[in-house]
Amino acid sequence: MSIIDYGWDENFYSECKEKQEQGMFPARVIADYGQILRVIADSGELLVNRPINKNGDGIQIAVGDWILLQYDDEIRSERICTVLKRKTKFSRAAAGIEVKEQIVASNVDTVFIIQSLNRDFNMKRLERYLIAAWNSGAMPVVVLTKADLCDDVESKKSLAFETAPGVEVHAISCVTGEGIEEIRKYFGRGKTVALLGSSGVGKSTFVNLLAGGEVLKTQDIREDDSRGRHTTTHRELVLLPGGGVVMDTPGMRTLLPWEADEGMEIMFGDVEEIVRSCRFYDCGHGNEPGCAVREALESGKLEEKRWNSWLKLQKEMAHLEAKKEGKLRLKEKQWGRQIAKIQKENKKY
């Protein structure tokens, strides 16, 4: 086993060549247990402590990150020195009151957006995942699981194609093996694929099938609602015997992309072009003269449901940006107080 199997390449090597000469060595974060991270280096697997971040302004460390380690004589263990620049980053606004970014997966080549064909088939949710995926820099692929429990697979695949233009859509069954061979083309030595989706859609079962054994715990489908029970509690990278790395992630009940400009342009470029065609830049899209949106809705050029989806996402993103700005202003105010305090103390001497 080599770190090349886990995605180490020339770009990462070039970034840290000088630091390696100073005694640091690269490793990839393969599991996150809170304050403890499991990493893989050329020497094998190691457990390292997450750096203490007192003020909340430090760099997040996520599963998939490449880091540099160095042996510390004082603690008699390896410590994390730095996080290398990410080539891709799938992130969302963290759930809860606090305004912060949660990095779900980093340095992945392909994002499998998983939905099950029996109960968890939701195109509005799919739109959000696609926006975040396009914004991450990774290639999105839609994977529809549990095809053996669905009587109208083709019609649902067609609907997914309509929602995700230009994105490949696969229907698979981990029970019958349907579609699995088509999926394997996304894997290869050094390639990383992240599985993202709601709880119970079969992500862990899918990983076990790809790995050829039970590397992740799974639970049976509940009889009352045909949904799989949620089992994954942390993010983890699994090296596949045929080459490539797959990342399983806990199910996400909600998803609001942390940033969405590029993703929105790809997913809703037609809607945004119509909006830009309005006579007034601050058009409210109501009774204003020259409203291109109203004209497109009346003519059928723009579907009502598509407009409503774009509008809802715009409002949510605007609200998030306002919260981000509010947090920044608060920090600037706190910094101003600290500087004033230091200046006041210096005048005494």
C-alpha positions in Angstrom: 0.0 0.0 0.0 1.2 3.5 -0.9 -0.3 6.9 -0.3 -0.6 7.1 -4.1 -3.4 4.5 -3.8 -5.2 7.1 -1.6 -4.9 9.9 -4.2 -1.4 11.4 -3.5 -0.2 13.1 -6.7 2.4 15.4 -8.1 0.5 18.5 -7.3 0.4 17.7 -3.6 4.0 16.7 -3.7 5.1 20.0 -5.3 3.2 22.0 -2.7 5.1 20.5 0.2 8.4 19.4 -1.2 10.5 21.8 0.9 8.6 21.0 4.1 9.2 17.3 3.6 12.9 18.0 3.5 12.4 19.6 7.0 11.2 16.3 8.4 7.5 16.6 7.8 5.6 13.8 5.9 2.2 13.6 4.2 -0.8 11.7 5.3 -4.5 11.7 4.4 -7.3 11.9 6.9 -9.4 8.7 6.5 -11.7 8.9 9.5 -12.9 11.6 12.0 -13.7 10.6 15.6 -14.0 14.2 16.9 -10.8 15.1 18.7 -9.0 12.1 17.2 -8.3 11.7 13.5 -7.3 8.4 11.8 -4.8 9.1 9.0 -2.9 7.0 6.5 0.7 7.6 5.7 3.3 5.5 3.8 4.2 3.9 7.1 0.6 2.8 7.7 -2.3 4.1 9.8 -1.9 6.5 12.7 -4.1 8.2 15.2 -3.4 11.9 15.8 -5.0 14.6 17.8 -7.0 17.3 16.2 -5.2 20.7 16.7 -6.8 22.8 19.5 -8.6 25.8 18.0 -9.2 28.3 20.8 -10.8 31.2 18.9 -12.7 29.3 16.2 -10.8 30.9 13.4 -8.5 28.0 12.5 -8.6 25.8 9.4 -11.1 23.0 9.5 -9.7 19.5 9.1 -12.0 17.2 7.2 -12.0 13.6 6.0 -10.2 13.5 2.7 -7.8 16.3 3.6 -4.0 15.9 3.0 -2.0 17.0 5.9 1.7 17.2 6.9 2.8 15.5 10.1 5.9 15.7 12.2 7.1 13.7 15.2 7.0 15.7 18.3 9.4 14.6 21.1 7.5 16.5 23.7 4.2 14.6 23.2 6.0 11.5 21.9 3.7 11.3 18.9 3.0 12.8 15.5 1.3 16.2 15.4 -0.4 18.0 12.5 1.6 20.8 11.1 -0.5 22.0 8.2 -3.3 21.2 5.8 -2.5 21.2 2.1 -4.6 23.2 -0.3 -7.8 21.3 -1.3 -8.4 20.6 -4.9 -12.2 20.1 -4.3 -14.4 20.8 -1.3 -18.1 19.9 -0.7 -19.5 22.0 2.1 -22.7 23.2 3.6 -24.0 25.6 6.2 -23.8 23.7 9.5 -27.0 22.7 11.1 -27.9 24.7 14.2 -27.9 28.4 15.3 -24.2 29.1 14.8 -23.2 30.4 11.4 -20.3 28.2 10.2 -19.2 26.1 7.3 -19.2 22.4 7.6 -16.8 20.6 5.2 -18.5 17.3 4.3 -15.8 15.9 1.9 -12.6 17.2 0.5 -10.2 16.2 -2.4 -12.8 14.0 -4.0 -12.9 13.5 -7.8 -16.6 12.4 -8.1 -19.6 12.9 -5.9 -22.3 10.2 -6.0 -25.6 11.8 -5.0 -27.6 8.9 -3.6 -31.4 8.7 -3.6 -33.4 5.5 -3.1 -36.1 4.6 -5.6 -38.5 3.2 -3.0 -39.1 6.2 -0.7 -36.4 8.8 -0.7 -36.9 10.2 -4.2 -37.1 14.0 -4.0 -36.1 16.2 -6.9 -36.0 19.4 -4.9 -33.4 17.8 -2.6 -31.5 16.5 -5.6 -31.3 20.1 -6.9 -29.6 21.2 -3.7 -27.1 18.4 -3.7 -26.3 19.2 -7.4 -25.7 22.9 -6.7 -23.4 22.0 -3.8 -21.6 19.4 -5.9 -21.0 21.7 -8.9 -19.7 24.3 -6.5 -17.3 21.8 -4.9 -15.3 21.4 -8.1 -16.0 17.6 -8.2 -18.0 15.8 -10.9 -21.6 14.9 -9.7 -23.2 11.6 -10.6 -26.7 10.6 -9.6 -27.1 7.1 -8.2 -30.6 5.7 -7.6 -30.5 2.8 -5.2 -32.9 0.0 -4.4 -34.0 -0.5 -8.0 -35.3 -4.0 -7.0 -38.0 -2.3 -4.8 -39.3 0.0 -7.6 -41.8 -0.8 -10.3 -41.2 2.3 -12.5 -37.4 2.7 -12.6 -37.2 4.1 -16.1 -39.7 6.9 -15.5 -37.9 8.0 -12.3 -34.5 7.9 -14.1 -36.1 10.2 -16.8 -37.2 12.6 -14.1 -33.7 12.6 -12.6 -32.3 13.3 -16.0 -34.6 16.3 -16.4 -33.6 17.6 -13.0 -29.9 17.0 -13.6 -29.2 17.9 -17.2 -25.7 16.8 -18.4 -25.2 14.6 -15.3 -25.0 10.8 -15.6 -27.8 8.9 -13.8 -27.5 5.3 -12.7 -30.1 2.9 -11.2 -28.6 0.2 -9.1 -29.6 -2.7 -6.8 -27.2 -4.0 -4.1 -29.5 -7.1 -3.9 -29.6 -8.1 -7.6 -26.3 -6.4 -8.7 -28.2 -4.3 -11.3 -26.1 -1.4 -12.6 -23.1 -2.1 -10.3 -20.6 -2.8 -13.1 -21.5 0.6 -14.8 -20.6 2.3 -11.5 -17.1 0.8 -11.3 -15.8 3.0 -14.1 -15.6 6.0 -11.8 -13.0 4.2 -9.6 -9.4 3.6 -10.2 -6.1 3.9 -8.4 -5.9 7.2 -6.7 -9.5 8.2 -7.5 -11.8 9.3 -4.6 -15.6 9.0 -4.8 -17.8 10.5 -2.0 -21.3 9.1 -1.3 -23.8 11.8 -0.2 -27.4 11.5 0.6 -30.1 11.2 3.2 -30.2 8.6 5.9 -31.3 5.1 5.0 -30.7 5.3 1.2 -28.2 2.4 1.3 -24.8 4.2 1.2 -23.1 1.8 3.6 -24.6 -1.3 1.9 -23.2 0.1 -1.4 -19.7 0.6 0.1 -19.7 -3.0 1.4 -20.7 -4.3 -2.0 -17.9 -2.3 -3.7 -15.4 -3.5 -1.1 -16.4 -7.1 -1.4 -17.1 -7.5 2.3 -18.7 -5.9 5.3 -16.4 -3.0 6.1 -19.2 -0.8 7.4 -22.1 -1.7 9.6 -25.6 -1.8 8.1 -29.1 -2.5 9.3 -32.1 -4.1 7.7 -34.9 -2.1 6.1 -37.7 -1.2 8.5 -40.9 -3.0 7.6 -43.2 -0.1 8.5 -41.9 2.4 6.0 -39.4 0.5 3.7 -36.6 2.8 4.8 -33.1 1.7 5.8 -32.0 2.6 9.3 -29.3 5.2 9.7 -26.0 3.5 10.7 -23.1 5.8 9.6 -22.1 8.1 12.4 -18.8 9.5 11.0 -17.1 10.1 7.7 -14.7 7.4 6.6 -12.5 6.6 3.6 -12.4 3.0 2.4 -9.7 1.7 0.0 -11.3 -0.6 -2.5 -9.5 -3.9 -3.6 -10.0 -3.0 -7.3 -8.4 0.4 -6.9 -9.9 3.7 -5.8 -11.2 5.2 -2.5 -14.8 5.6 -1.5 -16.0 7.9 1.3 -19.1 7.1 3.2 -20.8 10.0 5.1 -23.7 10.3 7.6 -27.0 11.1 6.2 -28.0 14.8 6.0 -31.5 15.8 6.8 -31.0 19.3 5.5 -28.6 20.8 3.0 -28.0 24.5 2.3 -24.8 25.0 0.3 -22.2 27.2 2.0 -21.5 28.8 -1.4 -23.6 28.4 -4.5 -22.7 30.9 -7.2 -21.2 28.5 -9.7 -23.7 25.7 -8.8 -26.7 28.0 -9.2 -25.4 29.2 -12.6 -25.1 25.6 -13.8 -28.4 24.4 -12.4 -30.5 27.5 -13.0 -28.6 29.4 -15.7 -31.7 29.7 -17.8 -33.7 31.2 -15.0 -30.9 33.7 -14.1 -30.7 34.8 -17.7 -34.4 35.6 -17.7 -34.0 37.5 -14.5 -31.2 39.6 -16.0 -33.5 40.4 -18.9 -35.9 42.4 -16.8 -36.0 46.1 -17.6 -35.1 47.1 -14.0 -32.2 45.5 -12.2 -34.2 45.6 -8.9 -37.4 44.2 -10.5 -39.7 42.5 -7.9 -41.1 40.3 -10.7 -44.7 41.4 -9.9 -46.4 44.2 -11.8 -43.3 46.1 -12.9 -43.2 47.0 -16.6 -40.8 45.0 -18.7 -40.6 42.1 -16.3 -39.1 39.2 -18.3 -39.9 36.7 -15.6 -43.6 37.4 -15.6 -43.6 37.2 -19.4 -41.7 33.9 -19.4 -44.2 32.4 -16.8 -47.2 33.5 -18.8 -45.8 32.2 -22.1 -44.7 28.9 -20.6 -41.1 29.5 -21.3 -40.4 29.2 -17.6 -42.1 26.6 -15.5 -43.7 27.8 -12.3 -42.1 25.0 -10.1 -38.7 25.8 -11.5 -39.1 29.5 -10.8 -40.3 28.7 -7.2 -37.3 26.5 -6.6 -34.9 29.2 -7.8 -36.7 31.8 -5.7 -36.7 29.7 -2.5 -33.0 29.0 -2.9 -32.2 32.6 -3.6 -34.0 33.7 -0.4 -32.2 31.1 1.7 -28.8 32.0 0.3 -29.5 35.7 0.8 -30.4 35.0 4.4 -27.2 33.0 4.9 -25.1 35.7 3.4 -26.7 38.2 5.8 -25.9 36.0 8.8 -22.3 35.7 7.5 -21.9 39.4 7.2 -23.4 39.9 10.7 -20.9 37.4 12.2 -18.0 39.3 10.4 -19.1 42.6 11.7 -19.3 41.2 15.2 -15.7 39.8 14.9 -14.5 43.2 13.5 -16.1 44.9 16.5 -14.4 42.5 18.9 -11.0 43.0 17.2 -11.5 46.8 17.5 -12.0 46.5 21.2 -8.9 44.3 21.6 -6.8 46.8 19.6 -8.1 49.7 21.6 -7.3 47.9 24.9 -3.8 47.2 23.7 -3.3 50.8 22.7 -4.6 52.0 26.1 -2.2 49.6 27.9 0.8 50.8 25.8 0.1 54.5 26.8 0.8 53.6 30.4 4.5 52.9 29.6 
